[in-house]
Amino acid sequence: MNAKKAKILILLVLTVTQTVYVSLCEHPHILRSAWLVNPVYLDGDITDAKEWIDAESVELNIGTNYGRSPPFLETKIWAKNDLNDLYLLYRIEFPYGSYDLDDQAFIYYLIYNGTSGFIATDKSTVGQLGSPQDQYDYDGAIWINDIPTGENNVEGMGHYDGTFYWFELKKPLHSGDMCDWLFETGETYGYANSPIDKSEHLCVGLYDESQGYNIQNFIQLIIAKPSIEDFTPVGGELAPVQKAEIIRVLLLRLITYLTVILCCIVSVKKLI
């Protein structure tokens, strides 16, 4: 095999193994938001068995020092979205003797400007009695409320069941008030996994009121994009033209995959 053929073969191998490389570099806490099917009642609890069954989840330990120092709290977070809003459900294991009615769940998003400041900041907080807070303009120490510059676009509530904190939170993907994040369906947000990483930060956690500190960790959030199936009329079925479109798309994808595989086989045979 000459040098030219060897180079072509290497390029083919790299192309085929690209997904393997990407998987090895994945964020350790990926939360894939599912497309919303069942409505959410923002009462801080799982209202019925169907309310969050359509959501995807991630399990992680939150802690001080961005999850690197104790106390560590086992946490599970569910997420789903529609074209307008992101919905989150938190379940945080918490010791009964340390319970405080004023403890709050939060999520915040930061984009660095490359040096020491930020070009975008947004924080959403929900307490057990509601009282959600929508904040922005973080300077490294202090957050400012969106009001009066913008609006409070956060909704939610929480409770403690003796073992877990439960919080439900709703936040627009893009409120339009210039004080919130601008999330889009089909996109991924939050690449940092360290406080010194200058990639965009997306952190979730609990504010411990009695201790006066955050217990948190980094996540990466993937916002679900709607498909044809997601627009099925409630109580009805897809119209024949929609079913035909679904079949057409599936066949097109299948033909594309088979074509790529065939081309790879032919190329490898020519190189041998």
C-alpha positions in Angstrom: 0.0 0.0 0.0 1.5 3.3 -1.0 1.5 6.5 1.0 -1.4 8.1 -0.8 -3.6 5.1 -0.2 -2.6 4.9 3.4 -3.6 8.6 3.9 -7.0 7.9 2.3 -7.5 4.9 4.6 -6.6 6.9 7.6 -9.2 9.6 6.7 -11.9 7.0 6.3 -11.0 5.5 9.7 -11.1 9.0 11.3 -14.5 9.7 9.7 -16.0 6.4 10.8 -14.7 6.7 14.3 -15.6 10.4 14.8 -18.6 9.5 17.1 -16.3 7.4 19.3 -13.9 10.4 19.7 -16.8 12.7 20.6 -18.2 10.2 23.1 -14.9 10.1 24.9 -14.9 13.9 25.3 -18.5 14.1 26.5 -19.4 16.2 29.6 -19.8 13.9 32.7 -23.3 15.3 33.5 -25.4 15.5 30.4 -29.1 16.3 30.8 -31.0 15.6 27.6 -34.3 17.6 27.8 -37.1 15.6 26.3 -40.0 17.1 24.2 -42.9 17.9 26.5 -45.9 15.6 26.2 -47.6 15.8 29.6 -48.3 19.1 31.3 -46.5 20.2 34.5 -48.4 21.5 37.5 -45.9 23.7 39.3 -46.7 22.6 42.9 -43.2 21.3 43.8 -44.2 17.6 43.7 -45.0 14.8 41.3 -48.7 15.4 40.9 -49.5 12.2 39.1 -47.6 9.2 37.5 -47.7 10.8 34.1 -46.5 14.3 34.9 -42.8 13.6 34.5 -42.8 10.2 32.8 -42.0 11.9 29.5 -38.9 13.6 30.8 -35.2 12.5 30.7 -32.9 12.8 33.7 -29.4 12.9 34.9 -27.9 11.8 38.3 -25.0 13.6 39.9 -23.5 14.6 43.2 -23.7 18.3 44.1 -21.3 19.8 46.7 -19.4 22.9 47.7 -16.5 24.0 45.5 -18.6 23.1 42.5 -19.1 19.5 43.5 -15.6 18.9 44.7 -15.9 19.3 48.4 -18.4 18.1 51.1 -21.2 18.1 51.9 -22.1 15.9 48.9 -25.8 15.5 48.1 -27.1 12.8 45.7 -29.2 14.6 43.1 -31.4 13.7 40.2 -32.8 16.2 37.8 -35.5 15.7 35.1 -35.9 18.0 32.1 -38.3 18.6 29.2 -39.3 21.5 27.0 -41.6 22.7 24.3 -41.2 25.6 21.9 -41.6 28.1 24.7 -40.4 26.9 28.1 -37.9 24.6 29.9 -39.3 22.5 32.8 -37.0 21.1 35.5 -37.7 18.7 38.4 -35.1 18.5 41.2 -34.8 15.6 43.7 -32.0 16.3 46.2 -31.3 14.0 49.1 -30.9 16.1 52.3 -30.4 15.2 56.0 -33.5 15.6 58.1 -31.7 17.3 60.9 -30.5 20.1 58.6 -33.8 20.9 56.9 -34.5 24.6 56.5 -37.7 26.0 55.0 -35.6 28.8 53.3 -33.4 26.4 51.3 -33.7 27.0 47.5 -32.9 25.2 44.3 -31.3 27.1 41.4 -29.9 27.0 37.9 -27.5 29.6 36.4 -25.8 30.2 33.1 -22.7 32.2 32.4 -20.7 33.1 29.3 -17.3 34.6 29.8 -15.9 37.4 27.7 -12.5 35.6 27.6 -10.9 37.5 30.4 -12.4 38.2 33.8 -16.0 39.4 33.0 -19.1 38.0 31.4 -21.1 38.8 28.3 -24.2 36.9 29.5 -25.5 35.9 32.9 -28.8 34.4 34.1 -29.9 32.7 37.3 -33.3 31.2 38.3 -34.1 30.3 41.9 -37.2 28.6 43.4 -38.0 28.2 47.1 -40.3 25.8 48.9 -43.0 28.4 49.2 -42.6 29.6 45.7 -41.1 33.1 45.7 -39.1 32.5 42.5 -36.3 34.8 41.6 -35.1 35.8 38.2 -31.6 37.4 38.2 -28.8 38.6 35.9 -25.8 40.9 35.6 -23.5 38.7 37.8 -20.2 40.4 38.5 -18.5 37.4 40.1 -20.1 38.0 43.5 -23.5 39.6 43.3 -26.6 39.0 41.2 -29.2 41.7 40.4 -32.9 41.0 40.0 -34.4 41.3 36.5 -37.0 43.7 37.8 -37.3 46.6 37.1 -35.1 46.3 34.0 -36.9 43.1 32.8 -39.4 40.7 34.2 -39.5 37.8 36.6 -39.9 34.9 34.2 -39.3 32.1 36.7 -42.1 30.0 38.1 -42.0 27.1 40.5 -42.3 25.7 44.0 -40.7 23.0 46.3 -41.1 20.9 49.4 -39.2 18.5 51.7 -40.6 15.0 52.3 -38.2 14.0 55.1 -35.6 12.5 52.8 -35.6 14.6 49.6 -36.0 18.2 48.6 -38.3 18.3 45.5 -38.4 21.4 43.3 -40.2 22.2 40.1 -39.0 25.1 38.0 -40.3 26.6 34.7 -38.3 29.1 32.7 -38.8 30.5 29.1 -36.2 29.4 26.6 -36.1 33.0 25.4 -38.2 35.5 27.3 -37.2 38.5 25.1 -36.7 40.8 28.1 -32.9 41.0 27.4 -32.1 39.8 31.0 -32.4 36.1 30.4 -30.7 33.3 28.5 -31.5 32.7 24.9 -31.9 29.0 24.5 -33.0 27.3 21.2 -34.4 23.9 20.5 -31.8 21.4 19.1 -28.9 23.2 20.8 -26.5 22.3 23.6 -25.6 24.6 26.5 -22.9 24.3 29.2 -19.5 23.0 28.3 -17.5 23.8 31.5 -16.8 21.2 34.1 -14.4 23.2 36.3 -14.6 26.7 37.9 -11.4 27.7 36.0 -12.8 26.6 32.7 -13.7 29.7 30.6 -16.3 27.8 28.5 -19.9 28.6 29.2 -21.0 27.6 32.7 -24.3 25.9 33.4 -24.7 25.0 37.1 -27.5 23.5 39.2 -27.7 23.2 42.9 -29.2 24.0 46.3 -28.6 27.2 48.4 -28.3 26.1 52.0 -29.7 29.1 53.9 -28.5 28.1 57.4 -24.9 27.6 56.1 -25.0 30.5 53.7 -23.4 28.6 50.7 -24.2 26.9 47.4 -24.1 23.2 47.0 -23.8 22.7 43.2 -22.2 21.1 40.2 -21.9 21.6 36.4 -24.3 20.1 33.9 -24.6 20.2 30.1 -28.2 20.7 28.8 -29.4 19.5 25.4 -32.7 21.1 24.4 -35.1 18.8 22.5 -36.0 19.7 19.0 -39.6 19.0 17.9 -40.2 16.3 15.3 -43.2 15.6 13.1 -44.5 13.1 15.7 -44.5 15.9 18.3 -47.3 17.7 16.5 -49.8 14.8 16.7 -53.2 16.3 17.5 -54.2 15.5 21.1 -56.8 12.8 21.1 -56.4 12.1 17.4 -54.0 10.5 14.9 -51.7 11.9 12.3 -53.3 12.6 9.0 -52.3 10.3 6.2 -50.1 12.9 4.6 -48.2 13.3 7.8 -47.7 9.5 8.1 -46.5 9.5 4.5 -44.0 12.2 5.4 -42.7 10.2 8.4 -42.1 7.2 6.2 -40.4 9.3 3.5 -38.0 10.8 6.0 -37.2 7.3 7.5 -36.5 5.8 4.0 -34.3 8.8 3.1 -32.2 8.4 6.2 -31.9 4.6 5.6 -30.8 5.2 2.0 -28.3 7.7 3.1 -26.8 5.4 5.7 -26.6 2.5 3.3 -25.0 4.7 0.7 -22.2 5.8 3.1 -21.5 2.2 4.2 -21.4 1.1 0.5 -19.0 3.9 -0.4 -16.7 2.9 2.5 -16.7 -0.7 1.5 -15.9 0.1 -2.1 -13.1 2.5 -1.1 -11.5 0.0 1.3 -11.6 -2.7 -1.4 -9.8 -0.4 -3.8 -7.1 0.2 -1.3 -6.5 -3.4 -0.5 
